[in-house]
Amino acid sequence: MADENIKDKNVELPKKAYELLSRADKGTDITVRDDQYEFPWLMDSVKLCRKKGGRFRLVDSGKLDRSQLEWLAGAGADLYTSDEARAEGSELEHVNNACQKGGAFIAYFHYGPLESEEEPSSVSFFDLKDMGRSGIYFYLSNREIKREISKLNELAHACRKGGSWLVYYLHGPLEDSLEELARNETWIHVTDQIFQEPEDPALVLDKVKTAVSAGAKLILHVEKGLDFSLLRDVIKTQAFVLFKSSLFDYKSAFRALERKTRKRKPDFRAYYLYPTFLP
């Protein structure tokens, strides 16, 4: 019985791998985890996918070693990793050098605290800034850990020096002290919840205008819905607006606004893997 199970697995893997190559040959964007396929299949698929004009997004689980990541990055694989998968900043800097040669990039999500926040960080803040200056793209959220704006400012500045970005998922009210983040062209994700706070919506709209005018790339996720005139005013600020697909029926007056926002899509590096997911 055990031998039969092994045989089934050996048959399944090539079939699964051939399916990956078939997808790569179509030139569409592909997202896979590094532990789903053996390295040679990943390598061939990356090369074929990029040759056909698609992007190959590799989600890092920590399975592959640095040299394997460098080979894949040099072939054009975008690497989506985090402090939970890799804690060595210098390792990622080497991989990022290969990414830049291969026309790819590293998206690094930092789940843990930054230095001086609630608990010791798995990666020193000095190393994080070095990673930013090397051109690695950073993604952080304040859903679980309150972030210090001063630290975010330093990291955003380092990323800008390196030619990359800081992408910040902001949960809760729109903060007053976003000017420095804005000047460093940070991408900031917020939801329409910012207009549901006790603060006057007109004052919140002023904060949105100020942040965008200062250079912030603001992405508003409309989840519950806003007053028509307020939503129209938000769009006029040049903020990016993303709607839940089921928010309006086809006869709704909001459909015209929705069609208008679809013409302006944020850069694919402005979110971690998926545009509508808010970590």
C-alpha positions in Angstrom: 0.0 0.0 0.0 2.9 2.4 0.9 4.5 1.7 -2.5 1.3 2.5 -4.3 1.1 5.9 -2.5 4.7 6.7 -3.5 3.9 5.7 -7.1 0.9 8.0 -7.1 2.9 11.0 -5.8 5.6 10.4 -8.5 2.9 10.5 -11.2 1.2 13.5 -9.7 4.3 15.7 -9.5 5.2 15.7 -13.2 1.6 16.3 -14.2 1.4 19.2 -11.8 4.7 20.6 -13.1 3.7 20.3 -16.8 0.5 22.2 -15.9 2.7 25.0 -14.5 4.8 25.1 -17.7 1.6 25.2 -19.7 0.4 28.2 -17.8 3.9 29.9 -18.2 3.7 29.3 -21.9 0.5 31.4 -22.1 2.3 34.5 -20.8 -0.1 35.1 -17.9 1.0 36.2 -14.5 1.7 33.3 -12.2 1.7 33.1 -8.4 3.1 29.9 -6.7 4.7 28.9 -3.4 8.3 27.7 -3.5 7.4 24.5 -1.8 4.8 23.4 -4.4 7.4 22.5 -7.1 10.9 21.2 -7.3 13.6 23.8 -8.2 14.2 22.7 -11.8 10.5 23.0 -12.7 10.3 26.5 -11.1 13.4 27.6 -13.0 12.1 26.5 -16.4 8.7 28.0 -15.7 10.2 31.4 -14.7 12.2 31.6 -17.9 9.2 30.6 -20.1 6.8 32.9 -18.3 9.1 36.0 -18.6 9.9 35.1 -22.2 6.1 35.1 -23.0 5.6 38.5 -21.2 4.1 37.4 -17.9 5.3 38.0 -14.4 6.2 35.0 -12.1 5.5 35.7 -8.5 7.3 33.3 -6.1 6.0 33.2 -2.5 8.9 32.4 -0.2 8.3 29.8 2.5 12.0 29.5 3.4 12.4 26.2 1.6 15.0 27.3 -1.0 18.5 28.3 -0.2 20.0 31.7 -1.2 21.8 30.4 -4.3 18.5 28.9 -5.6 16.7 32.2 -5.0 19.4 34.1 -6.8 19.1 31.8 -9.8 15.3 32.3 -9.9 15.6 36.0 -9.3 18.1 36.4 -12.1 15.7 34.6 -14.4 13.1 37.2 -13.6 11.0 35.8 -10.7 9.5 38.4 -8.3 10.1 37.2 -4.8 7.4 37.7 -2.1 8.9 37.1 1.3 8.7 38.2 4.9 10.5 38.3 8.2 8.6 35.0 9.0 10.3 33.3 6.1 13.8 35.0 6.2 15.4 36.8 9.0 18.8 37.6 7.3 18.6 41.0 5.7 22.0 40.6 4.0 20.8 37.4 2.4 17.9 39.2 0.8 20.2 42.0 -0.4 22.2 39.5 -2.4 19.0 38.0 -3.9 17.8 41.6 -4.7 21.0 42.2 -6.7 20.0 39.2 -8.9 16.4 40.5 -9.1 17.5 43.8 -10.5 19.6 42.1 -13.1 16.6 39.9 -14.0 14.1 42.7 -14.2 12.3 41.5 -11.0 11.9 42.8 -7.5 11.6 41.7 -3.9 8.4 42.4 -1.9 9.2 42.1 1.8 6.4 42.0 4.4 7.6 42.9 7.9 5.1 41.4 10.3 7.1 41.8 13.5 7.7 45.0 15.4 10.2 47.7 14.4 13.0 48.5 16.8 11.7 50.1 20.0 8.2 49.0 19.4 6.4 46.4 21.6 9.0 43.7 21.6 12.5 42.9 20.1 12.5 42.6 16.3 13.8 39.5 14.5 15.6 41.9 12.2 17.4 45.0 13.5 16.1 48.3 12.3 19.6 49.1 11.0 19.4 46.0 8.7 15.9 46.9 7.6 17.0 50.4 6.5 19.9 48.8 4.6 17.5 46.5 2.9 15.4 49.5 1.9 18.5 51.3 0.6 19.3 48.3 -1.5 16.0 48.6 -3.4 13.8 46.1 -1.6 10.1 47.0 -1.4 8.7 47.1 2.1 5.1 46.3 3.3 3.9 46.9 6.8 0.5 46.9 8.6 -0.7 48.3 11.9 -3.5 45.8 12.2 -1.7 43.8 14.9 1.1 46.1 16.0 0.9 49.9 16.5 3.6 51.5 14.2 5.7 54.4 15.2 5.4 57.1 12.5 9.0 58.2 13.1 10.3 54.7 12.3 8.1 54.4 9.2 9.4 57.7 8.1 13.0 56.5 8.4 12.2 53.3 6.5 10.3 55.2 3.8 13.2 57.5 3.3 15.6 54.5 3.0 13.4 52.9 0.5 13.2 56.1 -1.6 17.0 56.4 -1.5 17.2 52.8 -2.9 14.6 53.5 -5.6 11.9 51.3 -4.0 8.8 52.1 -1.9 7.3 51.6 1.5 3.7 50.4 1.3 1.7 50.9 4.5 -1.6 49.3 5.4 -3.3 51.7 7.7 -6.1 50.4 9.9 -8.1 52.9 11.9 -8.4 56.7 11.5 -6.2 58.6 9.1 -3.2 59.9 11.1 -2.3 63.5 11.3 1.4 63.0 11.0 1.7 61.5 7.5 3.5 64.4 5.8 6.9 62.8 6.0 5.6 59.5 4.6 3.9 61.5 1.9 7.1 63.3 1.0 8.8 59.9 0.6 6.1 58.9 -1.8 4.7 56.1 0.4 1.8 54.0 -0.8 -0.9 54.1 2.0 -3.9 51.7 2.0 -6.9 52.8 3.9 -10.6 51.8 3.9 -13.7 53.9 3.9 -13.8 53.3 7.7 -11.7 56.5 8.0 -14.9 58.4 7.2 -16.9 56.5 9.8 -14.9 57.8 12.7 -16.3 60.5 15.0 -14.3 63.1 13.1 -16.2 65.3 10.6 -15.9 63.6 7.1 -15.0 67.0 5.6 -11.9 67.2 7.9 -10.9 63.6 6.9 -11.3 64.6 3.2 -8.9 67.5 3.9 -6.4 65.1 5.3 -6.7 63.0 2.2 -6.1 66.0 0.0 -3.1 67.1 2.1 -1.5 63.6 2.0 -2.0 63.2 -1.8 -0.8 66.8 -2.5 2.4 66.1 -0.4 3.2 63.1 -2.5 1.5 60.1 -0.9 0.0 57.4 -3.1 -3.3 56.9 -1.3 -5.4 53.8 -2.0 -9.0 53.9 -0.6 -10.7 50.6 -0.3 -14.5 51.1 -0.5 -16.0 48.3 1.5 -19.2 49.6 3.0 -19.9 52.6 0.8 -19.8 56.4 1.0 -22.0 59.3 0.2 -22.0 59.9 -3.5 -20.7 63.5 -3.3 -18.0 62.5 -0.8 -16.8 59.6 -2.9 -16.7 61.9 -5.9 -14.6 64.4 -4.0 -12.2 61.7 -2.9 -11.7 60.7 -6.5 -11.0 64.3 -7.5 -8.0 64.3 -5.0 -6.3 61.7 -7.4 -6.4 59.0 -4.7 -6.8 55.5 -6.1 -10.1 54.0 -5.3 -10.8 50.2 -5.2 -14.4 48.9 -4.9 -15.8 45.7 -3.6 -17.2 44.0 -6.7 -20.6 43.4 -5.1 -21.0 46.8 -3.5 -23.4 48.3 -6.1 -26.0 46.8 -8.5 -25.8 47.5 -12.2 -28.4 50.4 -12.0 -26.6 52.3 -9.3 -25.5 55.9 -10.0 -22.1 54.9 -8.4 -21.4 52.7 -11.4 -20.1 55.8 -13.4 -17.7 56.6 -10.6 -16.6 53.0 -10.5 -15.9 52.9 -14.2 -13.9 56.1 -13.9 -11.7 54.7 -11.1 -10.9 51.5 -13.1 -9.0 53.7 -15.6 -6.5 54.4 -12.9 -5.0 51.3 -11.5 -2.2 51.3 -8.9 1.2 49.9 -9.8 1.4 46.1 -9.1 4.2 46.8 -6.6 1.8 49.0 -4.6 0.2 46.0 -2.9 1.4 42.7 -1.5 0.3 40.0 -3.9 -3.4 41.0 -4.2 -4.9 44.5 -4.5 -8.0 43.9 -2.5 -6.4 42.0 0.4 -5.7 44.2 3.5 -3.4 42.4 5.9 
